[in-house]
Amino acid sequence: MCEVCAIFGAGEHWSDFGRLRDERYPFDGIQHYRDERKRRIQLLNLVLKEVEVSCEDWDGEALMLYDKAGRSKIALTLNDVWPAAEALSGRCIDPLDPSFMPGADFV
Amino acid sequence: MSDRLPLFVVTGFLGSGKTTLVQRFLRGPGGQGTGVVVNEFGETGLDHQLMVHAAENVELIGDGCMCCARRADVGRALYDLVRLSRGAGQRRFARTIIETSGLADPAPIVGTIARDPWLRQHVELVSVIAVIDAVAGLRNLRDFEEARRQVAISDALVVTKTDLRASVDPLDIGRAARRIAPDLAAHDAQDPDFSLVRLFDRTDGAAATRHRGGLFAATEVGEHDIAVGSFTLSLPDRIDWPAFTLWLSALLHRHGDQILRVKGLIRTSAGANPVVIHGVQHSMHPPVHLLGPDDGQKAFLVFITRELDRRRIEDSLTRFLKLNCSSARVTDR
């Protein structure tokens, strides 16, 4: 937990519940949540690169999105990332578009 | 999370027998301690001391998408019920039932709970139950978009009035409903084996029913003559949870208004247990973790969509799951 802000950093979005939480000690597996968050942000940057937006962790609780000009927007959850990225880039993010992410690195 | 008030939404077209079904449950064994929220006083009329009337009040927000509409009435009624249930000297409610009006779209109710942080903490949406009558049900499904949406968003279907002479075979109704929602668990209200206690039971209504009771026995549905379609995607044994959530979140952001329902059973990089996920249009619910021994059921996703091509969704998921991120994968510790 961040002792200054009292932020636990496990997240309350549905995507933060991939693992069953211990109700009495919900932040026991905090390292797992941090690792997962880190990986999600790395993946997000691969996706957002297509609309020339980048993303950084903001105190383990929110995400900060930047465009090339340095303008920024905060996304509190994963749901908020997409409208924020579209607002910054002026472009539409459509995962069903086969031409989306042409330059991404696939395994 | 288990301290949350279990909530069941009972939906169904006009005259389908929603109130009768709820009343039958309230008066029978197991109905005690149930809070009820109704949107309209129907012909049957509920006489129940724990009833709250919430005048239907839909607030459209954003771009007017129905699932993003906020049902302020439902939010307020649930807030009152939770407070009442937790008040000093009060016995906690065992469950709450919301009976929607006959033309209501249940999506805003589901969305209201999913998006309200306070409600998420205090209320657990266990299942949406569609009531359809065996006399007019098939015609309603054919003629009314409202009836099709109610079925599309539901987890379980109860066919009523099967004892009437003009009724059609409940199996035909079940088949018609499954053309909209292939994994729907259909029950005949007149069947001696049908149990309302099980229908309104938290464990049976949630993951256990979905998992074992056939709700997830989804089958591929071929061509049909309605605008709403459904399909099942098979998934790899274990998928990367961050990549999957990224994909689903982006998909629902862009196409949520065309995805009436998504549900599935998956195994992920985040934990050992299988996970049940379900969402309605733009709203996803917290995953349900299936405890106990894994029976090895194959992982899959069911989509109930409007004019969305299966191939595009499948290709898109495949591409997202193959995104190459140089960092080490998150492992189960």
Contacts between the chains, C-beta under 8 A, distances in Angstrom:
chain1	res1	chain2	res2	distance
A	12	B	117	7.3
A	12	B	120	7.7
A	14	B	245	7.7
A	14	B	277	7.9
A	14	B	284	4.4
A	14	B	285	6.5
A	14	B	286	5.1
A	14	B	287	6.6
A	15	B	241	7.8
A	15	B	242	7.8
A	15	B	245	3.6
A	15	B	246	8.0
A	15	B	249	6.6
A	15	B	284	8.0
A	17	B	286	4.7
A	17	B	287	5.2
A	18	B	241	4.0
A	18	B	245	7.2
A	18	B	268	5.4
A	18	B	269	7.7
A	18	B	270	3.0
A	18	B	271	6.3
A	18	B	275	7.0
A	18	B	287	6.8
A	19	B	270	4.5
A	19	B	271	3.9
A	19	B	289	7.9
A	19	B	332	7.9
A	20	B	271	6.0
A	20	B	273	6.3
A	20	B	289	4.1
A	20	B	291	7.7
A	21	B	1	7.8
A	23	B	1	6.2
A	23	B	2	6.8
A	29	B	333	7.1
A	31	B	333	7.2
A	32	B	270	7.6
A	32	B	330	6.9
A	32	B	333	5.8
A	35	B	330	4.7
A	36	B	241	6.9
A	36	B	242	5.7
A	36	B	270	6.5
A	36	B	330	4.7
A	38	B	327	6.8
A	39	B	242	4.8
A	39	B	325	6.4
A	39	B	327	5.6
A	39	B	329	7.1
A	39	B	330	5.4
A	40	B	242	3.9
A	40	B	245	7.1
A	40	B	246	6.4
A	42	B	325	4.8
A	42	B	326	7.7
A	42	B	327	5.3
A	43	B	242	5.8
A	43	B	243	5.6
A	43	B	246	5.5
A	43	B	323	5.6
A	43	B	325	5.3
A	44	B	246	6.4
A	46	B	323	5.5
A	46	B	324	7.9
A	46	B	325	6.6
A	47	B	246	6.6
A	47	B	250	7.2
A	47	B	320	8.0
A	47	B	323	7.5
A	78	B	245	6.5
A	78	B	246	7.1
A	78	B	249	4.7
A	79	B	249	6.1
A	79	B	253	6.9
A	81	B	249	7.5
A	82	B	249	7.1
A	82	B	250	5.8
A	82	B	253	4.0
A	82	B	254	7.3
A	83	B	253	7.1
A	92	B	254	7.4
A	93	B	250	6.1
A	93	B	253	7.3
A	93	B	254	6.5
A	94	B	254	5.0
A	94	B	255	7.9
A	95	B	247	6.1
A	95	B	250	4.5
A	95	B	251	5.2
A	95	B	254	6.6
A	95	B	316	4.9
A	95	B	320	6.7
A	96	B	251	7.1
A	96	B	254	7.1
A	96	B	255	6.6
A	96	B	308	7.9
A	96	B	312	4.6
A	96	B	313	6.7
A	96	B	316	5.0
A	98	B	312	7.6
A	98	B	315	6.7
A	101	B	319	6.8
A	101	B	323	7.9
A	104	B	319	7.9
A	104	B	323	6.1
A	104	B	324	7.8
A	105	B	323	7.4
A	105	B	324	4.2
A	106	B	319	6.9
A	106	B	322	4.3
A	106	B	323	6.4
A	106	B	324	5.5
A	107	B	322	5.3
A	107	B	323	7.6
A	107	B	324	4.4
